[in-house]
Amino acid sequence: MNPLKLVFRPFMRGPSCEDVNRFLCEYMEGTLPEKTRAKFQAHLSNCSACISYFEQYKATVEMVNEQKAISIPDQLVERTLDFLKANIHRN
């Protein structure tokens, strides 16, 4: 059996909110198969909870993409590395 059929099987009967959540990234990237995308959009158009979640997800992705690289203080890098070296073998 085609592994993609297993992944997209929930969309054959209509996606649940959980299914929609799982495929948000693919939806945003435009990589969902057309039939799956249509069912995804149909669910979004009828589910206020998923619409809200999707809008927040989309806004978060846009904010992250708009941000420029941040400068991390050297002292933070040094302390983090020191901590990791000191604790790497602890369990």
C-alpha positions as CSV (number, residue, x, y, z in Angstrom):
1,M,0.0,0.0,0.0
2,N,1.2,3.5,-0.8
3,P,2.4,5.1,2.4
4,L,0.8,8.4,1.5
5,K,-2.6,6.7,1.5
6,L,-2.0,5.7,5.1
7,V,-1.0,9.2,6.0
8,F,-4.0,10.9,4.3
9,R,-6.6,8.1,5.0
10,P,-8.4,10.3,7.6
11,F,-9.2,12.8,4.8
12,M,-11.1,10.1,2.8
13,R,-14.0,10.4,5.3
14,G,-13.4,14.1,6.1
15,P,-10.7,15.4,8.5
16,S,-11.2,15.8,12.2
17,C,-9.8,18.8,14.1
18,E,-6.9,16.7,15.1
19,D,-6.2,15.8,11.4
20,V,-6.3,19.4,10.4
21,N,-3.9,20.3,13.2
22,R,-1.5,17.6,12.0
23,F,-1.4,18.9,8.4
24,L,-1.3,22.6,9.0
25,C,2.4,22.8,7.9
26,E,1.7,21.0,4.6
27,Y,-1.3,23.1,4.0
28,M,0.6,26.3,4.5
29,E,3.4,25.1,2.3
30,G,0.9,24.1,-0.4
31,T,2.1,20.4,-0.5
32,L,-1.2,18.7,0.3
33,P,-2.8,16.8,-2.6
34,E,-5.6,18.8,-4.2
35,K,-8.4,16.5,-2.9
36,T,-7.0,16.6,0.6
37,R,-6.6,20.4,0.4
38,A,-10.2,20.8,-0.6
39,K,-11.4,18.7,2.4
40,F,-9.0,20.6,4.7
41,Q,-10.5,23.9,3.5
42,A,-14.0,22.6,3.8
43,H,-13.3,21.6,7.5
44,L,-11.8,25.0,8.1
45,S,-14.8,26.8,6.7
46,N,-17.1,25.0,9.1
47,C,-15.1,24.8,12.3
48,S,-14.7,28.0,14.3
49,A,-12.1,26.3,16.6
50,C,-9.9,25.3,13.7
51,I,-10.3,28.7,12.0
52,S,-9.1,30.4,15.2
53,Y,-6.2,28.0,15.6
54,F,-5.2,28.3,11.9
55,E,-5.3,32.1,12.0
56,Q,-3.0,32.1,15.1
57,Y,-0.7,29.5,13.5
58,K,-0.5,31.6,10.3
59,A,0.2,34.8,12.2
60,T,2.9,33.1,14.2
61,V,4.6,31.8,11.1
62,E,4.4,35.2,9.5
63,M,5.9,36.9,12.6
64,V,8.8,34.4,12.7
65,N,9.5,34.8,9.0
66,E,9.5,38.6,9.3
67,Q,12.1,38.6,12.2
68,K,15.7,39.2,11.4
69,A,18.4,37.1,13.0
70,I,18.9,38.1,16.7
71,S,22.2,38.6,18.3
72,I,22.9,36.3,21.2
73,P,25.2,37.8,23.9
74,D,28.6,36.1,24.0
75,Q,28.2,35.6,27.8
76,L,25.0,33.6,27.3
77,V,26.7,31.4,24.7
78,E,29.6,30.8,27.0
79,R,27.4,30.0,30.0
80,T,25.2,27.7,28.1
81,L,28.2,25.8,26.7
82,D,29.8,25.5,30.1
83,F,26.5,24.2,31.6
84,L,26.1,21.6,28.8
85,K,29.7,20.5,29.2
86,A,29.4,20.1,32.9
87,N,26.1,18.3,32.7
88,I,26.3,16.2,29.5
89,H,27.0,12.9,31.3
90,R,24.5,13.4,34.2
91,N,21.4,11.3,34.2
